[in-house]
Amino acid sequence: MSDIIYEIQSKIKSKILFDYDMGKSTWFRVGGKAKGYVTVNNLKDLKTIVRYEDKIKYSVIGVGSNLLVRDSGYNGLIIKLGKNFNKIKIKNNILSVGASVLDINLAKFALKNSIKDFEFFVGIPGTIGGAVKMNAGCYGSQTSDNLKRVLILNAKGKIQYINLIDLNLEYRSSRLDKKSIILQADFNFHRSSYDEIYNKNNYIKLKREESQPLKEKTSGSTFKNPPNKFAAELIEKAGCKGLQVGGASVSHVHANFIINNGTARATDIEKLGRKVIKRVKEMFGITLEWEIKILGE
């Protein structure tokens, strides 16, 4: 594996960090080491890496806000998209957003340009690439609402647009295959008054501050909401608030948040999640699904 990563390094300008501690790049601040970690700043390097898809595992991450890497680490290459994928522009009534643009920065851009219906991105930690992949949303809105198409690099090294209808975006899921890398998302948009957008942004910020443990080491919502149910409500009614395994616990502020209290290992967080799933299943007959992405053996 390391030989292949060294070979890739010899062919790209982006610097690969070997045996990289993934705890540095996840909001949980836990996890083992990846064989390699690279911030890719140009399309040429990305295409070169993808050409090795049959020889090496790779996974694209954003800011690690929705990610748990197991203590055993990741036996492959972690890819983060860099500055060339971090641009927003308006052209021909389309808002084009690079995959590594932070969700909150898209919300700020929309506000500055009096563009409405992007306010909910204030409430989502992460990047646009991740938001598209899982159709992220909150407060009644989701990424697919205004999405027109995405630009991707597939496993064969081909760049292509995929229209919204072909993405099959549903609640926290899409049809995109795991090897395809989102490069850009194109959105339809409409204008509104600056004040109306500003007030909605502030409302969402305030709601988050009141209801979520934002200052803790956590990765946002741990589980998806089951159909017509709220995961947090089920978890709380199953008596899981404050439940603890090692250094991990279920938040007292919001039951659908697992927290690293400072000494947790990835194993603690995953075991605690499984315990929550078991209790909710026993009480309600509903099996919660992880919303957090888990990497590692």
C-alpha positions in Angstrom: 0.0 0.0 0.0 2.7 2.5 1.0 4.6 1.7 -2.3 1.6 2.7 -4.3 1.1 5.9 -2.3 4.8 6.8 -2.9 4.3 6.1 -6.6 1.3 8.5 -6.6 3.3 11.1 -4.8 6.0 11.0 -7.5 3.4 11.9 -10.1 1.5 14.7 -8.4 2.3 18.2 -7.0 0.0 18.0 -4.0 1.8 16.8 -0.9 0.8 13.5 0.7 1.2 13.1 4.4 2.0 9.5 5.4 0.6 7.7 8.5 -1.7 10.7 9.1 -3.5 10.9 12.5 -7.1 11.3 11.5 -8.0 12.6 14.9 -6.5 15.9 13.7 -9.1 16.2 10.9 -12.4 15.1 12.5 -14.6 17.1 14.7 -14.8 14.2 17.2 -11.0 14.5 17.5 -10.6 10.7 17.6 -9.5 8.0 15.2 -6.5 6.0 14.0 -4.1 6.8 11.2 -4.7 6.9 7.4 -1.9 5.4 5.2 -2.0 8.7 3.4 -3.7 12.1 3.5 -3.6 14.6 0.7 -5.1 18.0 0.1 -5.6 18.1 -3.7 -5.4 21.6 -5.1 -5.9 20.9 -8.8 -7.9 18.6 -11.2 -4.8 17.1 -12.8 -3.6 15.6 -9.5 -7.1 14.3 -8.7 -7.3 12.6 -12.0 -3.9 11.0 -11.4 -5.0 9.6 -8.0 -8.2 8.2 -9.5 -6.3 6.2 -12.1 -5.1 4.1 -9.2 -8.6 3.2 -8.0 -8.1 -0.5 -8.7 -4.9 -0.5 -6.6 -5.8 1.6 -3.6 -8.7 2.6 -1.5 -9.5 6.2 -1.3 -12.1 8.3 0.4 -12.9 12.0 -0.1 -13.7 14.0 3.0 -14.7 17.6 3.7 -13.9 19.2 7.1 -14.5 16.0 9.0 -17.7 17.3 10.6 -19.7 14.2 9.9 -16.9 11.6 10.1 -15.8 8.9 12.5 -12.5 7.0 11.7 -12.1 3.8 13.6 -9.1 3.4 16.0 -7.6 0.8 13.6 -7.3 3.7 11.0 -7.9 3.7 7.3 -5.9 1.5 5.0 -5.9 3.9 2.1 -5.7 7.5 0.9 -7.8 10.2 2.4 -8.5 13.0 -0.1 -9.5 16.5 0.8 -10.3 19.0 -2.0 -8.3 22.2 -1.8 -8.3 25.8 -3.1 -9.2 25.2 -6.8 -12.4 23.6 -5.7 -13.3 26.4 -3.3 -14.9 29.0 -5.6 -18.4 30.4 -6.0 -19.6 32.2 -9.1 -22.8 33.3 -10.8 -23.2 32.7 -14.5 -26.3 32.6 -16.7 -28.6 32.5 -13.7 -26.8 29.5 -12.2 -25.0 29.6 -8.9 -21.9 27.3 -9.3 -20.3 26.2 -6.1 -17.0 24.3 -5.7 -17.2 21.0 -3.7 -14.9 22.2 -1.0 -16.8 25.5 -0.3 -18.0 25.5 3.3 -21.8 25.3 3.7 -21.7 28.4 5.9 -19.7 30.3 3.3 -22.3 29.6 0.6 -25.0 31.0 3.0 -22.8 34.1 3.5 -22.4 34.5 -0.3 -26.1 34.1 -0.8 -26.8 36.8 1.8 -24.3 39.2 0.3 -26.0 38.7 -3.2 -29.6 38.8 -1.9 -30.1 35.2 -2.9 -32.8 33.4 -0.9 -33.5 29.8 0.1 -29.8 29.0 1.0 -30.2 30.2 4.6 -30.4 26.6 6.0 -26.7 26.1 5.0 -25.9 28.3 8.0 -27.1 25.3 10.2 -25.0 22.6 8.4 -21.4 22.1 9.3 -19.4 20.7 6.4 -18.8 21.3 2.7 -21.0 21.5 -0.4 -19.6 18.2 -1.8 -20.7 16.4 1.4 -24.0 18.3 1.5 -24.9 17.0 -2.0 -23.7 13.4 -1.4 -26.0 13.1 1.6 -28.7 15.6 0.6 -28.0 17.5 3.8 -30.7 19.7 5.3 -32.3 21.3 8.3 -35.2 23.4 9.4 -37.4 22.2 6.6 -35.0 22.7 3.7 -32.5 20.3 2.0 -29.7 20.6 -0.6 -31.9 19.1 -3.4 -34.4 21.9 -3.2 -32.5 24.2 -5.6 -29.9 21.9 -7.0 -29.8 21.7 -10.8 -26.9 19.4 -11.5 -23.4 18.3 -10.2 -20.1 18.0 -11.9 -18.3 14.8 -11.0 -15.0 13.0 -11.7 -15.9 9.3 -12.1 -13.7 6.3 -11.4 -12.7 6.1 -15.1 -11.3 9.6 -14.9 -14.1 11.1 -16.9 -15.6 14.5 -16.0 -19.4 14.7 -16.5 -22.5 16.5 -15.4 -25.2 14.6 -13.6 -28.7 16.2 -13.5 -30.7 16.3 -10.3 -33.2 13.7 -11.5 -30.4 11.2 -12.1 -28.9 11.7 -8.7 -32.0 10.4 -7.0 -31.5 12.5 -3.9 -33.6 11.3 -1.1 -33.5 11.9 2.7 -29.8 11.9 3.6 -28.8 9.8 0.6 -28.0 9.9 -3.2 -27.4 7.4 -6.0 -23.8 8.6 -6.5 -21.4 5.7 -6.5 -18.7 5.8 -3.9 -15.8 6.2 -6.4 -17.3 9.3 -8.0 -15.9 12.6 -6.7 -18.1 15.7 -6.7 -16.2 18.7 -8.1 -19.0 21.3 -8.3 -22.7 21.8 -7.6 -24.9 24.1 -9.8 -28.0 25.6 -8.2 -31.0 27.5 -9.6 -31.7 30.6 -7.5 -34.0 33.5 -6.8 -33.5 36.8 -5.3 -35.1 38.4 -2.2 -34.5 41.3 0.1 -31.2 41.3 2.1 -33.1 42.0 5.3 -35.4 39.0 4.9 -32.5 36.6 4.2 -30.4 38.2 7.1 -33.3 37.6 9.6 -33.7 34.0 8.5 -30.0 33.4 8.9 -30.1 34.8 12.4 -33.1 32.7 13.3 -31.4 29.5 12.3 -28.2 30.4 14.1 -30.1 31.2 17.3 -32.1 27.9 17.1 -28.9 26.0 16.7 -27.2 27.7 19.7 -30.3 27.1 21.8 -30.8 23.4 20.9 -27.4 21.9 20.0 -24.1 21.3 22.0 -22.0 23.4 19.5 -19.0 23.9 21.8 -18.5 20.1 22.4 -16.4 17.7 20.4 -19.2 16.2 18.3 -20.2 15.4 14.7 -23.7 16.8 14.5 -26.7 14.5 14.1 -25.6 11.0 14.9 -28.6 9.2 13.4 -31.0 9.8 10.5 -34.6 10.6 11.4 -36.8 7.6 10.7 -39.8 8.2 8.5 -42.2 10.6 10.3 -40.2 10.4 13.5 -37.4 12.4 15.2 -34.4 10.4 16.2 -33.7 12.7 19.1 -37.2 12.1 20.5 -36.9 8.3 20.2 -33.4 8.3 21.8 -34.6 10.5 24.7 -37.7 8.4 25.3 -35.6 5.3 25.3 -33.7 6.8 28.3 -30.4 7.4 26.5 -29.8 11.0 27.4 -26.5 11.1 29.3 -25.7 7.4 28.5 -22.0 6.9 28.5 -19.4 4.5 27.2 -15.8 5.3 28.1 -15.2 8.9 27.3 -18.2 9.2 25.0 -21.7 10.2 26.1 -25.1 11.2 24.6 -25.6 14.9 24.9 -28.0 16.2 27.6 -28.7 19.2 25.3 -29.7 17.2 22.2 -30.2 13.4 22.4 -29.1 12.9 18.7 -25.6 14.2 19.4 -22.8 11.9 20.8 -20.0 13.8 22.5 -16.3 13.1 23.1 -15.9 14.2 26.7 -12.2 14.5 26.1 -10.9 11.0 26.6 -13.1 9.0 24.2 -11.8 6.6 21.6 -13.5 6.0 18.3 -14.5 2.6 19.7 -16.3 4.3 22.6 -18.3 6.4 20.2 -19.3 3.5 18.0 -20.2 1.3 20.9 -22.3 4.0 22.4 -24.1 4.4 19.1 -24.8 0.7 18.9 -26.2 0.8 22.5 -28.5 3.6 21.5 -29.7 1.7 18.4 -30.4 -1.4 20.6 -32.4 0.5 23.2 -34.5 2.4 20.6 -35.1 -0.9 18.7 -36.2 -2.7 21.9 -38.6 0.1 22.9 -40.1 1.2 19.6 -39.2 -1.5 17.1 -37.4 1.1 15.0 -33.8 0.6 13.8 -31.9 3.9 13.7 -29.4 4.4 10.8 -26.1 6.1 11.3 -26.0 9.6 9.7 -22.3 9.8 10.6 -19.9 8.3 8.0 -17.7 5.6 9.6 -14.4 4.7 8.0 -11.9 2.0 8.8 -11.7 -1.8 9.2 
